[in-house]
Amino acid sequence: MATKYIPPETYAGQAVTNRNHEYMQQPITRPRSLHACRDLLEDRLTRVLGAVIGGDHLHRSLGFPTSTAFRRACERGTVGIRVFQIRGRRGRFALATDVADWIMSQAAANEIPAAPIHDHTKEEDTRTMVDPPA
């Protein structure tokens, strides 16, 4: 069965600009500092989603699995960032800078240390043998 070709101008059923599509295809280089990483994240969020983020993009950026979970967190006041409403618009919104700050604060506070790298090229066997009980 042949797979259906989806042109690069569409993403998840929504039209995107060629500029954004080309920008998202650029390789990501890891910055050396958290400040530089935060700036890169904010730049990418702003270029792709705009200065104000709302709807599905906002709740997904904040790690909520559904819009209902996000709405309930807003009602409880446990979203974690400042969200606001815009008169004449439905839903809640946040600034891309606030979202980038929140993501980086979560990454810094909850970082899981990387496991040590085991060198498998060494010839010696570091395992120990235990004699079976007599």
C-alpha positions as CSV (number, residue, x, y, z in Angstrom):
1,M,0.0,0.0,0.0
2,A,1.5,3.4,-1.0
3,T,1.7,6.1,1.6
4,K,-0.1,9.4,0.9
5,Y,2.1,12.3,0.1
6,I,1.5,15.4,2.2
7,P,3.1,18.5,0.8
8,P,5.3,20.5,3.1
9,E,2.8,23.4,3.0
10,T,0.4,21.5,5.2
11,Y,1.1,20.3,8.8
12,A,-1.5,18.4,10.8
13,G,-4.2,19.6,8.4
14,Q,-3.3,23.3,8.9
15,A,-1.6,25.5,6.4
16,V,1.8,26.9,7.4
17,T,4.0,29.4,5.7
18,N,7.0,28.2,3.7
19,R,9.1,30.4,6.0
20,N,8.1,28.6,9.1
21,H,8.4,25.2,7.4
22,E,12.0,26.0,6.3
23,Y,12.8,27.4,9.7
24,M,11.7,24.2,11.5
25,Q,13.8,22.1,9.2
26,Q,17.0,23.8,10.3
27,P,19.2,21.6,12.5
28,I,19.1,22.5,16.2
29,T,22.4,23.1,17.8
30,R,22.5,22.8,21.6
31,P,23.6,26.1,23.2
32,R,26.3,26.0,25.9
33,S,24.4,27.9,28.6
34,L,20.8,27.8,29.9
35,H,20.4,31.5,29.1
36,A,21.3,30.9,25.5
37,C,19.0,27.9,25.4
38,R,16.2,30.0,26.8
39,D,16.8,32.6,24.2
40,L,16.8,30.1,21.4
41,L,13.5,28.5,22.7
42,E,11.9,31.9,22.9
43,D,13.0,32.8,19.4
44,R,11.6,29.5,18.0
45,L,8.3,29.9,19.8
46,T,7.9,33.5,18.7
47,R,8.8,32.7,15.0
48,V,6.6,29.7,14.7
49,L,3.6,30.5,17.1
50,G,3.8,34.3,17.5
51,A,4.4,36.5,20.5
52,V,1.0,35.5,22.0
53,I,0.3,31.7,22.2
54,G,-3.2,30.3,22.7
55,G,-5.3,27.3,22.1
56,D,-3.8,23.8,21.6
57,H,-0.3,25.2,21.2
58,L,-0.5,26.8,24.7
59,H,-1.8,23.7,26.5
60,R,0.7,21.4,24.7
61,S,3.6,23.7,25.3
62,L,2.8,23.6,29.0
63,G,2.6,19.9,29.1
64,F,-1.2,19.5,29.5
65,P,-2.5,16.4,27.7
66,T,-5.9,18.0,26.9
67,S,-7.5,21.4,26.7
68,T,-9.9,20.3,29.5
69,A,-6.9,19.6,31.8
70,F,-5.5,23.1,31.0
71,R,-8.9,24.7,31.6
72,R,-9.2,23.1,35.0
73,A,-5.7,24.2,35.9
74,C,-6.7,27.7,35.0
75,E,-9.8,27.5,37.2
76,R,-7.6,26.3,40.1
77,G,-4.9,28.8,39.4
78,T,-2.2,26.1,39.0
79,V,-1.1,26.7,35.5
80,G,2.4,27.9,36.5
81,I,2.5,31.0,34.3
82,R,0.5,34.1,33.8
83,V,-2.4,33.5,31.4
84,F,-4.9,36.1,30.3
85,Q,-8.0,36.6,28.2
86,I,-8.4,38.9,25.3
87,R,-11.7,40.8,25.0
88,G,-13.7,39.5,22.0
89,R,-11.6,36.3,21.8
90,R,-12.3,32.8,23.2
91,G,-9.8,31.0,25.3
92,R,-6.7,31.9,27.3
93,F,-3.4,33.2,26.1
94,A,0.2,33.6,27.3
95,L,3.2,35.4,26.1
96,A,5.9,33.3,24.3
97,T,8.5,34.8,26.7
98,D,6.6,33.5,29.7
99,V,6.2,30.1,28.2
100,A,9.9,29.9,27.4
101,D,10.8,31.0,30.9
102,W,8.5,28.4,32.4
103,I,9.9,25.6,30.2
104,M,13.5,26.5,31.1
105,S,12.7,26.7,34.8
106,Q,11.1,23.3,34.7
107,A,14.1,21.9,32.8
108,A,16.6,23.4,35.3
109,A,14.6,22.3,38.4
110,N,13.8,18.8,37.3
111,E,16.9,17.8,35.4
112,I,17.6,14.1,35.5
113,P,21.3,13.4,35.7
114,A,22.6,11.5,32.7
115,A,23.8,7.9,33.2
116,P,27.5,7.4,33.0
117,I,28.7,6.3,29.6
118,H,30.1,2.8,29.6
119,D,33.0,2.2,27.3
120,H,32.3,-1.2,25.6
121,T,35.5,-1.1,23.6
122,K,37.7,-2.2,26.6
123,E,38.9,-5.8,26.5
124,E,38.8,-6.5,30.2
125,D,35.7,-7.9,31.7
126,T,34.6,-5.8,34.7
127,R,32.0,-8.3,35.9
128,T,32.7,-10.3,39.0
129,M,31.9,-14.0,39.3
130,V,30.4,-15.2,42.5
131,D,31.0,-18.8,43.5
132,P,27.7,-20.8,43.9
133,P,26.9,-21.7,47.5
134,A,28.2,-25.1,48.6
